[in-house]
Amino acid sequence: MNSDIPDQIDPRLPGGFQLPPFGIHQFLALIIVCVALWSLGTVWLGLQGAQQWVGSWQESVRLHVYLPIEKSGDLKKLNERLSSLEGVASVKLISREEAAIWMQGWLGDTSLNAAEFSRQLPESLELTLSSMEHEFLFSDIRDEAARFGGTVNEDEVQMAHAHELLQSIQNLAWFATLIIALAMAMIVSNTLRMILLARADEVHLMRLLGAKEWFVRMPFILEGAVLGSGAAILAWILLWPLVFGVSGWTDGIGIDLHPFALLLPLLAGGALVGCLGAVIATARLVSPDSVDA
Amino acid sequence: MLTAALLTVTVFPMSESESLIKMQQLMLRYPTGKVALSGVSLAVNKGSFVYLTGESGAGKSSLLRMFYGGLRPTSGQLSVQQWDMRSVSEGDVRELRQRTGIIFQDHKLLFSRTVFENIALPLRVQGWEKDRLVPRVRKVLEFVGLGDRLWSYPEALSGGEQQRIAIARAMVTNPPIILADEPTGNLDEDTARRVLDLLMSLNNHGTTVIMATHDLHLLTSHPGRLIQLHQGSLVGDSYSGAGG
């Protein structure tokens, strides 16, 4: 075919897997969907950083209860009492050797002997929490520790609360994602409806010529998918300036953001939303002389 | 003037096996209650050239639309290319349309696309490979005398040329039947004759042509079977010959 077509001619036959020409409507929809996806990407990137900050990459939340050395005789009883609390999955005694190894690692290449320090440390119990839904969990742990003269690492309690808060924020983020996805689908759908109106004659003609429904609708589905995934790639690229902009601050608090982790979800989500919008737009694609007229 | 133009022969010897379209007591009632066709019985043989005439609203266009599945009969029998149009499936209607060339009074050309793209569309619908499209389209364009307009846009063509493009699109898949709904309606007499020449030429190559028209004066030079409708009923079925 190429030898028969002049250089300046680019035939674009409608229908099937042929992508329609890109116009102003599609460009505007691309920008709007891109902004929406960028907002979502920002939210999830923020959650990624926050989760790193509270250490919730761990599968379970842990906190430590300390008992003075002179009360070591009550360690077993305290262990039993803590283990019986609702919401506590397990209680582990941290041996002095283990504490010394951890401390030596923490001290790094110093000449200090961590074993000496560890002998001064209080007895330490590590609690793994199965759930934080129990309203008085942390109060109960504090009460049990106090009964034997022990204390709870309050910084870890604050972290656990932050973890709980993040869970709520994550749920909200999922909800926002769903709402924005539906809004994006409607935007794509409206854009394609306008294009469908502009191409109503073309659709009508294709049907009069005996085209199958997939042949008629496929360009619009493809257009939706391309629009969604194009907006996703653009949104992902636009996340990088944000990451570089906050890197000075995030590096300072030990957060390492990974926008690469968002590429596939954004791409798949954008394409899916685009297809959904196209399916909605073409759901009632009626022409005169339709087969079922 | 009309009667002078026609040589009336009412007999139609045709065998059932040669009939491309058969209808018996065909009736069409629109959802509004208007009866568009009533008690129409006739058959159209393969290779014939048929004029459908009648006043506006007589049922010509409705009948043509039924021939490609755009409308379904309310009652009676209608068989088109062996398909029973009362019970035909959606898939069969698509197949029927792929085997039918349709020419519209308003051309229904896509003005945002080139002549090539317009004519190649039926081929593309039927899954033709891209490398076969240009030679085929060029061939039919040469047949209608517009071989040099392959990459033009329809808006750059005259009304007569646009109608020839529409004919080229209808014939490009080499269908056994071509339905033409007032293809000369908006054309001057000379251009209309040229369009009719093309349809006659297709008919001479074996294609059945059914053409709804008001231009009865064309029948003097282009003979064919004349089916007359009046208010949805068949009122005449005759043969018009040249030289009358």
Interface residues (C-beta under 8 A of the other chain):
Chain A: M1 D4 I5 P6 I9 P11 R12 L13 P14 G15 G16 D201 E202 H204 L205 M206 R207 L208 L209 G210 A211 K212 F215 P288 D289 V291 D292 A293
Chain B: R65 Y68 G69 G70 L71 E90 V93 R94 E95 L96 R97 Q98 R99 T100 I102 K108 L110 R113 T114 F116 E117 A120 L121 P122 R124 V125 Q126 K130 D131 R132 L133 V134 P135 R138 W151
